[in-house]
Amino acid sequence: MPEINQNGNTVVNVKKSRNGSWIDKEFSASVFLFFIKGRISVDYRGVHITEQNTMLGIIPAGQNKQTIPLNNISGASISTAYKASRFFWGAILAILGIFTLPSSPLLGIILAVIGVVMFANGILTKLFIEKSGTAYALSVPFFNKADIIAVQQVIEQALEANADKTDNSLYMKRLNEEDMSDVQ
């Protein structure tokens, strides 16, 4: 779906209609729970998010549903976050697991796997949706970054389309007789 334009930027083109979602993406709850998916979709009315919650990125802990109307959104941005505490504790558990291997192989493997997963959960891609003066943050694992970038671009396109709906100068320009052939 994403395309590369002449400037080398990734651009997402979507068919905008009132009949369905403009974009609908799934994302993993965490690196370890990659099979438990959340969902984010954008349509002409708003952004719909179903986020799966986890404890320490390992244990499933319910879900969070959020619908944000486009009229309440002022912008969307993306950042990459690195959680030092997850790196630290993940490395400690992985090293502890490696040292435990000779005396108790099963415990050593379990600790090492949990440590590696915890370490990998330290790299997050965050989508911030500015709504009514506060930011709603959606954190996803690093391997879902391309999907979140696509969603952010569609949110920006939806905001532009929403602003254009209420712009009287654009409406009057479309009513100009010379432009009537372009009216769809």
One Martini backbone bead per residue (centre of mass of N, CA, C, O) as a GRO file, in nm:
protein
  184
    1MET     BB    1   0.056   0.061  -0.023
    2PRO     BB    2   0.303   0.201  -0.004
    3GLU     BB    3   0.474   0.482  -0.147
    4ILE     BB    4   0.725   0.624  -0.353
    5ASN     BB    5   0.839   0.921  -0.412
    6GLN     BB    6   1.058   1.144  -0.559
    7ASN     BB    7   1.180   1.223  -0.257
    8GLY     BB    8   1.165   0.936  -0.083
    9ASN     BB    9   0.888   0.928   0.031
   10THR     BB   10   0.635   0.798   0.212
   11VAL     BB   11   0.316   0.716   0.064
   12VAL     BB   12  -0.036   0.719   0.133
   13ASN     BB   13  -0.299   0.575  -0.054
   14VAL     BB   14  -0.650   0.639  -0.028
   15LYS     BB   15  -0.982   0.550  -0.024
   16LYS     BB   16  -1.234   0.782   0.011
   17SER     BB   17  -1.516   0.704   0.222
   18ARG     BB   18  -1.842   0.632   0.380
   19ASN     BB   19  -1.833   0.293   0.380
   20GLY     BB   20  -1.541   0.292   0.528
   21SER     BB   21  -1.228   0.231   0.581
   22TRP     BB   22  -0.921   0.372   0.499
   23ILE     BB   23  -0.781   0.223   0.747
   24ASP     BB   24  -0.660  -0.115   0.859
   25LYS     BB   25  -0.472  -0.209   1.147
   26GLU     BB   26  -0.246  -0.430   1.287
   27PHE     BB   27  -0.107  -0.502   1.620
   28SER     BB   28   0.109  -0.580   1.857
   29ALA     BB   29   0.142  -0.604   2.198
   30SER     BB   30   0.420  -0.767   2.164
   31VAL     BB   31   0.687  -0.957   2.110
   32PHE     BB   32   0.577  -1.214   2.258
   33LEU     BB   33   0.260  -1.121   2.176
   34PHE     BB   34   0.223  -1.133   1.847
   35PHE     BB   35  -0.075  -1.281   1.839
   36ILE     BB   36  -0.174  -1.028   1.987
   37LYS     BB   37  -0.416  -0.801   1.868
   38GLY     BB   38  -0.454  -0.490   1.750
   39ARG     BB   39  -0.650  -0.192   1.644
   40ILE     BB   40  -0.649   0.046   1.362
   41SER     BB   41  -0.877   0.303   1.247
   42VAL     BB   42  -0.987   0.503   0.959
   43ASP     BB   43  -1.231   0.754   0.906
   44TYR     BB   44  -1.448   1.022   0.846
   45ARG     BB   45  -1.494   1.045   1.176
   46GLY     BB   46  -1.234   0.861   1.285
   47VAL     BB   47  -1.055   0.699   1.547
   48HIS     BB   48  -0.997   0.343   1.597
   49ILE     BB   49  -0.913   0.174   1.911
   50THR     BB   50  -0.755  -0.148   1.990
   51GLU     BB   51  -0.591  -0.228   2.292
   52GLN     BB   52  -0.354  -0.443   2.419
   53ASN     BB   53  -0.276  -0.540   2.732
   54THR     BB   54   0.027  -0.549   2.939
   55MET     BB   55   0.261  -0.718   3.150
   56LEU     BB   56   0.583  -0.665   3.066
   57GLY     BB   57   0.513  -0.798   2.774
   58ILE     BB   58   0.385  -1.102   2.873
   59ILE     BB   59   0.102  -1.036   3.010
   60PRO     BB   60  -0.216  -1.044   2.972
   61ALA     BB   61  -0.449  -0.730   3.038
   62GLY     BB   62  -0.653  -0.667   2.832
   63GLN     BB   63  -0.842  -0.374   2.714
   64ASN     BB   64  -0.848  -0.076   2.492
   65LYS     BB   65  -1.098   0.157   2.401
   66GLN     BB   66  -1.100   0.401   2.121
   67THR     BB   67  -1.271   0.708   2.019
   68ILE     BB   68  -1.176   0.963   1.779
   69PRO     BB   69  -1.271   1.244   1.666
   70LEU     BB   70  -1.168   1.452   1.418
   71ASN     BB   71  -1.254   1.725   1.561
   72ASN     BB   72  -1.044   1.652   1.817
   73ILE     BB   73  -0.806   1.660   1.617
   74SER     BB   74  -0.473   1.821   1.564
   75GLY     BB   75  -0.271   1.559   1.559
   76ALA     BB   76   0.017   1.356   1.439
   77SER     BB   77   0.277   1.145   1.586
   78ILE     BB   78   0.618   1.009   1.578
   79SER     BB   79   0.809   0.775   1.784
   80THR     BB   80   1.107   0.657   1.936
   81ALA     BB   81   1.148   0.426   2.205
   82TYR     BB   82   1.364   0.378   2.499
   83LYS     BB   83   1.376   0.133   2.757
   84ALA     BB   84   1.602   0.100   3.005
   85SER     BB   85   1.468  -0.099   3.204
   86ARG     BB   86   1.424  -0.327   2.998
   87PHE     BB   87   1.715  -0.364   2.922
   88PHE     BB   88   1.828  -0.426   3.198
   89TRP     BB   89   1.638  -0.665   3.290
   90GLY     BB   90   1.684  -0.835   3.037
   91ALA     BB   91   1.990  -0.872   3.071
   92ILE     BB   92   1.986  -0.996   3.351
   93LEU     BB   93   1.808  -1.245   3.281
   94ALA     BB   94   1.986  -1.358   3.054
   95ILE     BB   95   2.244  -1.396   3.222
   96LEU     BB   96   2.117  -1.570   3.440
   97GLY     BB   97   2.029  -1.795   3.244
   98ILE     BB   98   2.315  -1.871   3.146
   99PHE     BB   99   2.430  -1.939   3.439
  100THR     BB  100   2.193  -2.166   3.493
  101LEU     BB  101   2.225  -2.394   3.282
  102PRO     BB  102   2.411  -2.613   3.424
  103SER     BB  103   2.209  -2.669   3.673
  104SER     BB  104   1.929  -2.549   3.506
  105PRO     BB  105   1.814  -2.563   3.197
  106LEU     BB  106   1.516  -2.476   3.208
  107LEU     BB  107   1.550  -2.216   3.372
  108GLY     BB  108   1.761  -2.087   3.186
  109ILE     BB  109   1.583  -2.068   2.931
  110ILE     BB  110   1.353  -1.905   3.050
  111LEU     BB  111   1.519  -1.658   3.142
  112ALA     BB  112   1.645  -1.592   2.866
  113VAL     BB  113   1.384  -1.545   2.710
  114ILE     BB  114   1.265  -1.325   2.889
  115GLY     BB  115   1.505  -1.132   2.857
  116VAL     BB  116   1.494  -1.094   2.548
  117VAL     BB  117   1.202  -0.993   2.536
  118MET     BB  118   1.237  -0.753   2.725
  119PHE     BB  119   1.453  -0.614   2.555
  120ALA     BB  120   1.275  -0.589   2.290
  121ASN     BB  121   1.048  -0.415   2.445
  122GLY     BB  122   1.235  -0.144   2.453
  123ILE     BB  123   1.133  -0.107   2.154
  124LEU     BB  124   0.938   0.172   2.045
  125THR     BB  125   0.642   0.277   1.882
  126LYS     BB  126   0.490   0.605   1.873
  127LEU     BB  127   0.154   0.725   1.876
  128PHE     BB  128   0.041   1.061   1.857
  129ILE     BB  129  -0.278   1.196   1.961
  130GLU     BB  130  -0.416   1.503   1.936
  131LYS     BB  131  -0.664   1.575   2.198
  132SER     BB  132  -0.792   1.829   2.351
  133GLY     BB  133  -0.474   1.889   2.463
  134THR     BB  134  -0.412   1.581   2.449
  135ALA     BB  135  -0.226   1.282   2.450
  136TYR     BB  136  -0.244   0.988   2.265
  137ALA     BB  137  -0.076   0.682   2.335
  138LEU     BB  138   0.070   0.442   2.103
  139SER     BB  139   0.225   0.134   2.169
  140VAL     BB  140   0.464  -0.042   1.967
  141PRO     BB  141   0.643  -0.247   1.814
  142PHE     BB  142   0.905  -0.210   1.594
  143PHE     BB  143   0.768  -0.404   1.359
  144ASN     BB  144   0.509  -0.176   1.331
  145LYS     BB  145   0.605   0.096   1.200
  146ALA     BB  146   0.485   0.106   0.908
  147ASP     BB  147   0.188   0.101   0.995
  148ILE     BB  148   0.195   0.361   1.172
  149ILE     BB  149   0.281   0.552   0.950
  150ALA     BB  150   0.032   0.507   0.772
  151VAL     BB  151  -0.174   0.604   0.982
  152GLN     BB  152  -0.062   0.890   1.020
  153GLN     BB  153  -0.107   0.980   0.725
  154VAL     BB  154  -0.416   0.934   0.725
  155ILE     BB  155  -0.482   1.131   0.948
  156GLU     BB  156  -0.376   1.379   0.799
  157GLN     BB  157  -0.566   1.350   0.555
  158ALA     BB  158  -0.830   1.366   0.722
  159LEU     BB  159  -0.779   1.649   0.836
  160GLU     BB  160  -0.770   1.792   0.563
  161ALA     BB  161  -1.053   1.705   0.466
  162ASN     BB  162  -1.204   1.827   0.710
  163ALA     BB  163  -1.111   2.121   0.656
  164ASP     BB  164  -1.221   2.142   0.358
  165LYS     BB  165  -1.529   2.119   0.426
  166THR     BB  166  -1.516   2.426   0.585
  167ASP     BB  167  -1.409   2.578   0.327
  168ASN     BB  168  -1.540   2.842   0.155
  169SER     BB  169  -1.329   2.902  -0.066
  170LEU     BB  170  -1.345   2.619  -0.194
  171TYR     BB  171  -1.648   2.624  -0.256
  172MET     BB  172  -1.647   2.879  -0.438
  173LYS     BB  173  -1.446   2.772  -0.648
  174ARG     BB  174  -1.632   2.534  -0.742
  175LEU     BB  175  -1.867   2.749  -0.840
  176ASN     BB  176  -1.712   2.831  -1.060
  177GLU     BB  177  -1.766   2.819  -1.395
  178GLU     BB  178  -1.472   2.733  -1.486
  179ASP     BB  179  -1.484   2.476  -1.264
  180MET     BB  180  -1.729   2.279  -1.333
  181SER     BB  181  -1.571   2.039  -1.472
  182ASP     BB  182  -1.431   1.951  -1.181
  183VAL     BB  183  -1.684   1.864  -1.061
  184GLN     BB  184  -1.790   1.561  -0.865
   0.00000   0.00000   0.00000
